[in-house]
Amino acid sequence: MIAVIYNIWSNIWWLVIPVILFFIFLKFWLFYIRISYIMNMKWITLRIRVPKDNPRTPLAMEQIFSAAYSTFSHGLRLSQIYWEGMVEDWTSFEIAAAGGSVAFYIRTQKNHRHLFESAVYSQYSDAEIDLVDDYTNILPSVVPNNTYNLFGAEMILANKDAFPIRVWSYWNQPLEKEERADTMAVLLEALSKLKEGEMVWFQILIRPTDAEWTKEAKKVIAKEAKRTKPEKKANYIKKSGEFLNNLFLSPFQQPVWEEEKEEKKEVIRLTPGESDVVKAMEIKVGKLAFETGMRWMYIARKDVFSGSIITSFLGFFRQFNTHNMNGIKPDKPTLTIGRQPFKQRGIWAKKRRLFERYRYRVFPKNKFSMLNIEELATIYHYPSSIVEAPGLQRVEAKKGTPPSTLPVE
């Protein structure tokens, strides 16, 4: 046997080894050119401030996320992928708080600046947009260190992508304007109470994609709607016995086969709760969606490090959770906690990795979630006048036009 294998290998090795080496080379080549392409991306940071009496609902933010979808290439060419190392552009929507001051940012490519400025002004005409330095540069390049410690995680969906989280319309639609709630309020109030030396950073990275993900989502919807029939389990023992019996008696009589009974069509009726779930899933699939990564960190000097803000931040995400649909939870491998052995070393490595991935806006390679524009606007939008967080950076006065009676030369 060994001799046969050796003879076969001696005749085909010259064909197999080059193929294997080619795929190994291709993998390393793609890694190299993609890293080169990503490192040469020209990033800018835009700070967004809106007036205190902002009347807009998260629906306005949905339109901004819709505009972000226009960065999609609708399919890169082979030469772009395998020669230039191009990847789909992504954008980061961020909140940064330090010492009680809270600001909103958009981190994007330089060539997309006009797109996002136009999108924001179209929905918030009185907003102020400033080109600023990256706020992450206020800290050393290595954290944790002798001065600062951190805690954080990346966040993912708790269920399959087809299931939606609780969205902003749940709080707003049936109520009068003065009774409406703002999902950002609980987070911004907590961030406004940070002490000197404490910081919280939160980013939502979004990357547009095609509708391929909806195919799998529609299968899940069909299952929830009970439109898919369970597969029949064939009774092989009974079928085999029937075949052998007919074979044995075939010289004496005609074979007799058992007729399959025609299934009666059952009328499927969903409960009101099941119907609501299916409806919400269909709404999610019908809107533009992005591959989404969420990442947050609490960073503080060791002498003021506190766990209270961590509880508040996780509580912010819990308001989007439902028992029958979906929710947002920490991705455990990225959560900065550890287990024995080498617990402390493992925690330090997780913290270092999380800080670097945040600072360089690294898009999650495999573990990302599919969120549509309504879900994104629920988690991240510019606060309305309902939110009274004292530390929030806002436009103090609206821009007005000069009176028509003003004399001119």
RAMO-V573637 format. One line per field, one symbol per residue. ss: DSSP state (h for helix, s for strand, l for the rest). phi: phi as a letter, one per 40 degrees, with the letter a starting at -180 (. if undefined). burial: # if it has 9 or more other C-alpha atoms within 8 Angstrom, else .. Layout:
ss=???
phi=???
burial=???
This chain:
ss=lhhhhhhhhhhhhhhhhhhhhhhhhhhhhhhhhhhhhhhlllssssssslsllllllhhhhhhhhhhhhhhllllllhhhhhhhllllllssssssssllssssssssshhhhhhhhhhhhhhllllsssssllhhhhlllllllllsssssssssslllllllllllhhhhllllhhhlllllhhhhhhhllllllsssssssssssllllhhhhhhhhhhhhlllllllllllhhhhhhhhhhhhhhllllllllllllllllllllllhhhhhhhhhhhhhhhllsssssssssssssllllllhhhhhhhhhhhlllllllllssslhhhllllllllhhhhhhhhhhhhhhhhhlllllllllsssshhhhhhhllllllllllllsllsllllllllllllll
phi=.ccccccccccbdccccdcccccccccccccccccccccccccbbbcbbbccccccccdccdcccccccccccfhccdccccbcgcbccbbbcbbbbafgcbbbbbbacdcbdcdcccccccbbcccbbbcbccccccbccbbcacbbbaaaacbbccbcdcccccbccccbccbcdcccbbccdcccccccccccgbabbbbbcbbcaccccccccccccccccgcccccccccccccccccccccccdcbacdbbcccccccccccbccdccccccccccccccbdbbcbbbaaabbacccbcbcccccccccdcccccbcbbaabbccdccccbabccfdccccdccccccccccccfccdcbcbbcbccccccccbaccccccbdccccbccaccbcccccccbc
burial=.............................#..#####......#########.#...############..#...#...##..###.#.####################..##.###.###.##.####.............##...##########...########..##.......#.##############.#############....#..##.######................#...#..##.......................##.##.###.##.###############..##...##.##..###.###..#######..###......#..###.###.##.##.........###########..#.###.#.#.##..#..............
